[in-house]
Amino acid sequence: MFSAASVPPISSGTDPADPNLPTESWSADKPEEACGVFGVFAPGIEAAKLAYFGLYALQHRGQESAGITTYTAEGQTHTYKNMGLVSQVFSEPILNELPGYIAVGHTRYSTTGSSRVANAQPVVVETPKGSLALAHNGNLVNTVDFREKLLAQNCPLETTTDSEVIAYAIGEAIKAGKDWHQSAITACQQCEGAFSLVIGTPTGIIGIRDPHGIRPLVLGTLENEDNPNAPHYVLASETCALDIIGANHLREIEPGEIVHITAEGMTAQTWAPQPERKLCIFEMIYFARPDSHMKGESLYSYRLRLGQHLAQESPVDADMVIAVPDSGVPAAIGYSQESEIPYAEGLIKNRYVGRTFIQPTQAMREIGIRMKLNPLRDVLEGKRIVIVDDSIVRGTTSYKIVRALREAGAKEVHMRVSSPPVTHPCFYGIDTDDQDQLIAATTSTSDIAKKIGVDSLHYLSWEGMLAATHKNPENYCSACFTGKYPISIPEPLKRTKLILEKA
């Protein structure tokens, strides 16, 4: 394995304009996705570059670290992982040092385990049948008990992640004499929570999804010029990662399903006794890229409908509709179409600002949001503005954006949100902070409007969101809006995040 150095964390202070609102990075006021996973089985092809581009397409799902493990035909593994964006971690020389036709890749945002290079994935574990490399999207809720069980079996756990626990559980099943397929099932039968896994082995790749399918996982194929009847296979968190390498989207991996891909082809099996679909609704509202497909359509089309329903529920006299770029754009266009209020760009996003570990000066702190978003004064001045965003979590970024719009001369600012109020934390792989940090959990909508400085504020209703979804509401996890968790949360874990459990 190549060497890799860690980088220091971002620090934060308070907003000098309002000491009650902390100064945060841009992403701190949005729910953060846990990670993206990618796997490819392509005999005759160097798989590392395919994995690189797949992870590049999944960069939005995690920006802390990235890693790739490859397997040669002889079963040798090569791994490189480091802190940073995909384009920062990998270079042409590094990818050339990752030979092999099997690759497993991961891009990470930490929700379980600290942000350090030791926790970067894939997790590589040695077994009697060779090395396994595991990439995990999701979060287990029984990690503590599961980890203690493995430590009692003298497993040499090195990190603080639930992903390593799953990997070692597979290794223990291999030691007990089971094959790769059955070992993966045995390990997952001990897991409680959300997990979409891509697992590399010396002979193939495995994709497996938890019984609720909370986090997404899709299957695609690449043409095999040498043998058209034996296509290459790709596993990924989203279809956008298939598109970037020219793979065809075959289908999603079903909740509670395992697929095993080797030189003999692909086998699929339902491993969970009673799978019950509960896809995270925020995948559709915000997390997944708008060009990814779920439920037979692009998420751009779905988010457009959210905006249309939002306009039906919350009309307002205004001169212009603008979006918080980029995630609010589809809903803002939908709002404009339905309300017949013109859509315009009022905020320009600096798309070349990645994660910065350099602290801004005090003067720059007072400027607030402008390092990421800059308002267009000549567009906004004297106008009544409807600004559309996909969510408000803590309110810190919304406050800064509204202040910047008013400083640019906006006459009125009306905020519309294309999802219901986020009132409960996620325990399944989304970093939504503790409940007492979620502004809608402790503050009325009218008071939120006052805090962020808007003339009016309206969230999309629960009913409006479901109407836009066109699917059975029982097929989605929406615990962040309702507090109804589809997988039971252990009491000690509840007490770490929920207000009532803290009291």
Stockholm file with secondary structure:
# STOCKHOLM 1.0

chainA/1-503         MFSAASVPPISSGTDPADPNLPTESWSADKPEEACGVFGVFAPGIEAAKLAYFGLYALQHRGQESAGITTYTAEGQTHTYKNMGLVSQVFSEPILNELPGYIAVGHTRYSTTGSSRVANAQPVVVETPKGSLALAHNGNLVNTVDFREKLLAQNCPLETTTDSEVIAYAIGEAIKAGKDWHQSAITACQQCEGAFSLVIGTPTGIIGIRDPHGIRPLVLGTLENEDNPNAPHYVLASETCALDIIGANHLREIEPGEIVHITAEGMTAQTWAPQPERKLCIFEMIYFARPDSHMKGESLYSYRLRLGQHLAQESPVDADMVIAVPDSGVPAAIGYSQESEIPYAEGLIKNRYVGRTFIQPTQAMREIGIRMKLNPLRDVLEGKRIVIVDDSIVRGTTSYKIVRALREAGAKEVHMRVSSPPVTHPCFYGIDTDDQDQLIAATTSTSDIAKKIGVDSLHYLSWEGMLAATHKNPENYCSACFTGKYPISIPEPLKRTKLILEKA
#=GR chainA/1-503 SS CCCCCCCCCCCCCEETTEEEEECCCGGGGSCEECEEEEEEECTTSCHHHHHHHHHHHTGGGCCSEEEEEEECTTCCEEEEEEESCHHHHCCHHHHHTCCCSEEEEEEECCSSSCSSGGGCSSEEEEETTEEEEEEEEEEESCHHHHHHHHHHTTCCCCSSCHHHHHHHHHHHHHHTTCCHHHHHHHHHTTCCEEEEEEEEETTEEEEEECTTCCSCCEEEEECCSSCTTSCEEEEESSTHHHHHTTCEEEEECCTTEEEEEETTEEEEEECSSSCCCCEEHHIIIIISCTTSEETTEEHHHHHHHHHHHHHHHSCCCCSEEEECTTTTHHHHHHHHHHHTCCBCCCEEECTTCCCCCSCCCHHHHHHCGGGTEEECHHHHTTCEEEEEESCCSSSHHHHHHHHHHHHTTCSEEEEEESSCCCCSCCSSSEECCCGGGCHHHHSCHHHHHHHHTCSEEEECCHHHHHHHHCSCGGGEECHHHHCCCSSCCCHHHHHHHCHHHHC
#=GC SS_cons         CCCCCCCCCCCCCEETTEEEEECCCGGGGSCEECEEEEEEECTTSCHHHHHHHHHHHTGGGCCSEEEEEEECTTCCEEEEEEESCHHHHCCHHHHHTCCCSEEEEEEECCSSSCSSGGGCSSEEEEETTEEEEEEEEEEESCHHHHHHHHHHTTCCCCSSCHHHHHHHHHHHHHHTTCCHHHHHHHHHTTCCEEEEEEEEETTEEEEEECTTCCSCCEEEEECCSSCTTSCEEEEESSTHHHHHTTCEEEEECCTTEEEEEETTEEEEEECSSSCCCCEEHHIIIIISCTTSEETTEEHHHHHHHHHHHHHHHSCCCCSEEEECTTTTHHHHHHHHHHHTCCBCCCEEECTTCCCCCSCCCHHHHHHCGGGTEEECHHHHTTCEEEEEESCCSSSHHHHHHHHHHHHTTCSEEEEEESSCCCCSCCSSSEECCCGGGCHHHHSCHHHHHHHHTCSEEEECCHHHHHHHHCSCGGGEECHHHHCCCSSCCCHHHHHHHCHHHHC
//
